[in-house]
Amino acid sequence: MPLLWIALVLSLLWSGDVHRGLNSIFKSLPLILLPFVFRLQGKDSSKIKVWKQVFVASCLLASVIGLSSGLIKFSETGLSHHFSYQYVCTFLPPAYTSLYIAVALAILIDQLRQNTSSSWWVHLSIWFFMIHLAVIFSRSGIVLLLLLIGWNLMVLLRNKLKPQLILFLILMGLGIAGLMTNTKVQDRISGVVKIAQGQYEYEGTSSSLGARMWIWNAARELVLDQPLLGYGAGGEKDALLGKFVEKELSFGIERGYNAHNQFMQYALAIGVLGLLYFLFLFWRSIRFSLNHKNVFGAMSMLFIALAFFTESMLERQAGIFLFAFFYSLIELQNSFAKTQEV
């Protein structure tokens, strides 16, 4: 992973906006610092368990605050179509909040998988996080939620936890029924259907998926124009803005949108060579996790990769930290998974 940061630094040599590139590089320092910090910790599985517990507890506290804040705002305004999105993401944008919750869920479900006698608080925490993830209803979050529901069902069936399974199925049925009455949810489902039918005209702020289709098309053209080394850190943003101007995409110009896809973002910044290395990091982590029977590691990296398809998450500190922290933690976990399961 440090090589990824070094590639960003080297790309300043051909960047059209060195000042902005320097900001991106300083913001990305966790990519090189966190792996170094984890290497200093040694092979102590107890520390990994503590870090996971702290992360889950932090996410749980943030979820309680987010849902409570959402309920208060909802009771004051009654705008139900906002309740599933803006109201319940107090600290981070919806896609980021969804990914943090998904990783916390992965920790809890993996804990349940390894320990059939897990206390009820584990099940209650899983259900609570899933409710929050469903209420947010970000597109990447729903994909992650479906995968997490399937994984949790497999664990409950394998461990023969019948009471918990019945309660989970009841809650899932009630949740689906409740979500389908929400106008925001209905609009998002309708938008996805339109995209599937090839209708992705931009229709204002309510058609964010349609806007992404235009953005991805613009980014794809830029990558094809300069594929090998890209436009350099910082320069890719100017290149994308220029393409928005060329295509008269007013929404992209006004809001200064990034590529809304982390893989495309890196292809623009450090070229296809940098993108291939970035993809290699995911492949390596997932492969090693599967080889060492580290289910949490494989699932977490899969979730992060899926979330990166709809957001340029490494453009924000929250995304950089999450990726660098768990990539480093999973690497450490895999380094001694042959002799210990954590």
SULKA-V471344 format. One record per run of one state. SS is the DSSP state (H for helix, E for strand, C for the rest). FROM is the first residue (numbers start at 1). LEN is the number of residues. If there is no record, write none. Layout:
# SULKA-V471344
SS_FROM_LEN + SS_FROM_LEN
This chain:
# SULKA-V471344
C_1_1 + H_2_13 + C_15_3 + H_18_10 + C_28_2 + H_30_10 + C_40_5 + H_45_33 + C_78_2 + H_80_4 + C_84_10 + H_94_21 + C_115_5 + H_120_17 + C_137_2 + H_139_20 + C_159_3 + H_162_18 + C_180_3 + H_183_14 + C_197_11 + H_208_18 + C_226_9 + H_235_13 + C_248_2 + H_250_6 + C_256_6 + H_262_30 + C_292_3 + H_295_14 + C_309_4 + H_313_3 + C_316_1 + H_317_19 + C_336_7
